[in-house]
Amino acid sequence: NARVLLGEAVDLDADRRVLKTEEFEIPYDVLVVATGSRNFYFGKSDWEQHAPGLKTIEEATQIRQRILFAFEAAERETDPVKRAEWLTFVVVGAGPTGVELAGALGEIAHDTLRHDFRSIRPEEARILLLDGSDHVLPSYPQDLAGKAEKSLLRLGVRPRTHVRVTSIDDRGVDLKGPNGTQRINSRTVIWAAGVRASPFGEILEKRAGAKLEKSGRVYVQPDCSLPGHPEIFVIGDLAYLEQDGHPLPGVAQVAMQQGSFVAKVIAKGDQPRGNARFHYFDKGQLAVIGRAAAVAEIGKLHLSGLLAWCVWLFVHLMYLVEFSNRILVFIHWGFLYLTFNRGARLITGSDRLLQEVRAEETESVTRV
């Protein structure tokens, strides 16, 4: 009995209980807002064009395009300095997303593309993982973070901590650290350093009197409803709710549990909510680094290596919809594990990238 509409919510009339899109309006009795978060560049919006993040399918496709094209560009480059720029990859942010991206890059270079080129050796690619914290995976226990770092090193990833990015352009990044400033020339920079709540929080602030905290998250009641508007619920990354004196993290399991909780509240209809309070049950955290390499914190239990990796696989399989999908994905993953192959290696949008490279080559010839 669900109706799915394609559109972008751009405004809200809380008094009339109407949600507005660019083309039509949707009246509602109850509104659940779960618009998530977006990449945040700490006020440096011009960095986004040079360092895409990983929040949408489009961004994931763009990152894949940039990575694969970098190896192709290095193959055709004869200048060793420029070739080194193409073979240098920088991941900004060493949280779970950054660690997984860097690990995937290491596997692509060492295994997937190892025999695909004649002029370059992909396994010699320089992969840098940058973060301002003391160690990778700052939110994880230090013993697990240390094991994750060892796994990254085995994949050729070089973590660099205690550094802050001060500038990003189309030819690399500038850093500031304990030893001063440094320039890293790279044609592929990926952003995994920060997120901010969805802009819809600002609409709720303007139209429904919502209060926002500094990262744009919306303060909600214990039952996840908006103060003054019991018919509006905010869940997931956009919602700010504390438990035991600490804000709930912006992770998938919080959003999933809040979704189930709010659904039960709505199902009760006009019944008094009484002491309905959302309580988050922390099931632990998982981060995968590469093949048979992961770390897991489940309560007081700390796992790493193959066992943690198997737990990661099992959890992700169980959350897939329909049993048939789980079987198909399991078979596909098994094939990838045995063959070291990655099927989706298409380079989309390569015409634009080639034009940029040709323009640079023409400019270099003109200067000579």
Secondary structure as UniProt FT lines:
FT   STRAND          9..13
FT   TURN            14..17
FT   STRAND          18..21
FT   STRAND          25..27
FT   STRAND          31..33
FT   STRAND          37..39
FT   TURN            42..43
FT   HELIX           45..47
FT   TURN            48..50
FT   HELIX           57..76
FT   HELIX           80..86
FT   STRAND          88..92
FT   HELIX           96..107
FT   HELIX           108..112
FT   TURN            113..115
FT   HELIX           122..124
FT   STRAND          126..130
FT   TURN            138..139
FT   HELIX           142..154
FT   TURN            155..156
FT   STRAND          157..160
FT   STRAND          164..169
FT   TURN            170..171
FT   STRAND          172..177
FT   TURN            178..179
FT   STRAND          180..185
FT   STRAND          188..191
FT   STRAND          195..197
FT   HELIX           200..208
FT   TURN            214..215
FT   STRAND          218..219
FT   TURN            222..223
FT   STRAND          225..226
FT   TURN            227..228
FT   STRAND          229..234
FT   HELIX           236..238
FT   STRAND          239..240
FT   STRAND          242..243
FT   TURN            244..245
FT   STRAND          246..247
FT   HELIX           252..267
FT   TURN            268..270
FT   TURN            274..275
FT   STRAND          285..290
FT   TURN            291..292
FT   STRAND          293..298
FT   TURN            299..300
FT   STRAND          301..304
FT   HELIX           305..318
FT   HELIX           323..339
FT   TURN            348..349
FT   HELIX           350..367
//
